[in-house]
């Protein structure tokens, strides 16, 4: 069986208020589903690894094959938890260690 290659994304959330982890991941899933449907969303293997409420920084895990799907979907996010928001990609890496080292 072939191993699934994954990528980790560090994201900066620009938001009016302070969203919760659940509100953020729901907004990401909604954006992917709206743009690519249920089948496209199922291909992502999306998982929230870390969410820093104070700095509004999140780390997501996604399959390498669906990296472009996720990046396009992140660009369409305009609200999180009913408040205006935007998401910027700070970095992408194959390992969490490299992602955290470059994000500092």
N, C-alpha and C positions, 0 to 999 in steps of 0.2 A: 504494500500500500504506500502511496506517495504521501510525503509529509506536506502539510498545508503551510505555505509561506505566509507570514503575517507582517504587517507594518503597524507601527505605533505613531500616532499623531498627537502633538501638543497643540492645544487650541486656546486662544485668548477670546473670552466672551466679553463683548462690550454691551452692557445692559444698563437700563435705567435703575432697576432695583437689584436685589440680591436673590437670584433664583436658587432653587434647591436642585439637588442631583436629579431627582425624578423629573422635574420640569425641563431640565436641560436635555436629558436623554430622550424624553418624550418628543421634544422639538426636533431632535436629530432624526429619530425614527419617522416622525411625521413628514419631514422633508424628503427623506429617501423614498418613502412609500408614495408620496404625492408625485415625485418625479419619475420613479422607475417601477412603481407598483409593488405588489406583494412578492412577486418572483424576484425582482431586482433586490428588494430588501433582504430576502432570504439568502442571497448570494454573498452578502457582505460579511457575515460572521461578526457583526458589530458587538463590541463590549466596552463598557465604561470601566477604565482601570483606576482612574484617580480624578477627584474633583476638589480643587482648592477654592473654597468659598471666599476667602479673604482676597485672593489675587484674581479670582474668576478665571482660573486656568484649569483645563480639563485634559485628560489623556485618554484617547480612544484606541482600541485595537480593531483592526480590520484586515480581511484577507487581501493579499497582494493583488489578486485578480480584480477586486472590487474597489481598489484605491481611488480610481478616477470617478467611479460612481459616487463614493462618499464625498470627495472634494467638490464635485458639482452640486451635490445636495446641500452641503454646508453653505455654499454661496447663496442659496435661496432662502436661508433662515432669516426672517425679519422680526420674529417675536418669540420670546421665551416666557412662558407663564403669563401671557397676556400683556407683557411689556415689550416695547421696542427693543430689538437686539440685533447684533451682528457678530459673526464668528470669523476669526482670522486664524490661519494656520501658522503656528510659530515654528514648527519643525516636524520632520518625518524621519523615522529611523527603523531599522530592523530589530533593534534591541532596546529595552527600557533603559539599560545602563547608558548607552550612547545618547539616547534622547534626553535624559536628565542632565548628562554632562554638557551637552550643547545648549540646553535651554537656560542654563544659569547665566 
